[in-house]
Amino acid sequence: MNHDLIKAVEATSFREEPLEFEIGDTVDVHCRILEGNKERIQVFNGVVIARSGSGTREMFTVRRLVQGEGVERKFPLHSPRIAKIEVKRSGVVRRAKLYYLRDRVGKAVRLKERRRNIPAKAKAKAKG
């Protein structure tokens, strides 16, 4: 009974369209920022190193390097403060959490790019 009630309340907070990204993807997270009575969009770009939680409590962590210093930020997945997430490139990873990137510096932080399967129709359009 109690579990069904929690599910019913959480269902109202889910996003209409799910955000499609995976661990190892380099993303641009567009956040809504309130300054006084004005609202603006601020972009935080970096590599998704972790996802945690489930339901409305699901979070993801994005890491980037700023002037040689690592900066990580956790975002709630279903927050209305997140305007959109753009996937810039996908990385080849074999782990669910990429915490090992915290110890790396420079070129060692980069991940191999994952090639996406492009349907034959899209290839024909690109050529002609």
C-alpha positions, 0 to 999 in steps of 0.5 A, a space after each residue: 500500500 505505502 509503496 504504491 502511494 510513493 510510486 503514484 507521487 513520483 509519477 508526477 515528477 518524471 520527465 515527459 521525454 527521457 534524456 538519452 545518454 550513457 556513462 562515458 559520453 561527453 555532454 553539454 548540460 543546459 541548466 536554468 539559473 535564477 538570478 533575482 527575477 531573471 532566468 538564464 541558461 548556463 552550460 556545463 560540459 564534461 564527461 558523465 562518470 556516474 549515474 546513481 539512484 532510481 526513479 525520481 531520485 536518479 542522479 548523474 555526475 559530470 566531470 570536467 577540467 578547468 585550468 588543470 583542476 578537476 570539477 565535478 557536478 551532480 545533477 538530478 536527472 528529472 529536475 525541471 532546472 535541466 533544460 536539455 542535455 546534448 551528447 557531443 561524443 560517446 566514449 568506449 567504456 567498460 565500467 559503470 563508474 569512471 572514478 579512475 579518471 579523477 587520478 588522470 591528467 592531460 591526454 590520459 583523461 580522454 576516452 576512445 570514441 564509440 562509433 555509432 551505427 548509421 542506417 544505410 539510408 542515412 549513409 546514402 543521403 550523406 553521400 549524395 
